[in-house]
């Protein structure tokens, strides 16, 4: 196999893995009505399970990233696939919120850390020219959004035609495909075409530099905000729309449009990230989110406004991923990318934990998500401010002792 063929194979397999792993994950919010109707499980309980999932997804990232950098992404992907299938299967055996926390929360959360961005983008970064890295990251992120666009209607159809357990059995089959694709995502230094790796670069030096790098910690704050937004919308948005009198069909369409439009948004911002300063693009992204959330609050909720919101927020949904991961690679290089991006992703998932759980608590106590919508506006502004004057210059490892 030629170097070009190997590179293309890694990219294609990585894209397929993200389609499945993120597509399954982003459909879990569709199950809230089924669980609350059939079990002694409240929205806060379900939100807490997904909050645990987000938290484990993030807490394991630095460790999983290190294992991927040191021992190989293909081994991590195969192990993650088996863990994903186990977690989904155990959902079919639960009868209480505790079982849901363990299966959909703990096990699936841990599996996601080994089957998504940190491992996949870390692998792709090592075989892609740095000048095209942000674009390819954008394509991979768009693939994850395409997974959402595909799996939301699939989930809706499964829930309409089959029992709840059957839907999760089918999800198990999809999750096992991740391991099959991951088996072939093996690469070594001889297959790496990245020519800009500093000879002095190492995982230990990169970690040492990251501790005192103010720009790196600003990226962590920005990604925390992104996680809060994503978890709130992903967990509560469909139910919020149906609570407001909209049909499940409109809720499904609006939710699916988030995935569809983010295909274009992620690709566009990923491509722009190779041409313009990534930090300035992130300022634009977070400022746009603030405006979109504000419009959602001020404009009366109708079928049209719900669909419009889905399209607008979808365009900036995960477009932060290629830019943020690209900035980590730009500053620290690719040797420790999975490790350092894993730490940033931990911040994202801490935000996700709070976004998923707090939103459920707020609703159960107040009967409304209004305060959460306003929190989304103010957090967007904070994230935009964090990227002003962010230090994004590449570290010279030769000067690091």
Buried (B, 14 or more C-beta within 10 A) or exposed (E): EEEEEBBEBBBBBBBBBBBBBBBBBBBBBBBBBBBBEEBEBBBBBBBBBBBBBBBBBBBBBBBBBBBBBEEBBBBBBBBBBBBBBBBBBBBBEBEEBEBBBBBBBBBBBBBBBBBBBBBBBBBBBBBBBBEEBBBBBBBBBBBBBBBBBBBBBBBBEBBEEEEBEEBBBBBBEBBBBBBBBBBEBBBEEEBBEBEEBBEEBBBEBBBBBBEEBEBBBBBBBBBBBBBBBBBBBBBBBBBBBBBEEBEBEBBBBBBBBBBBBBBBBBBBBBBBBBEEBBBBBBBBBBBBBBEBBBBBEEEEBEBEBBBBBBBBBBBBBBBBBBBBBBBBBBBBBBBBBBBBBBBBBBBBBBBBBBBBBBBBBBBEEEEEBEEBBEBBBEBBBBBBBBBEEBEBEEBEBEEBE
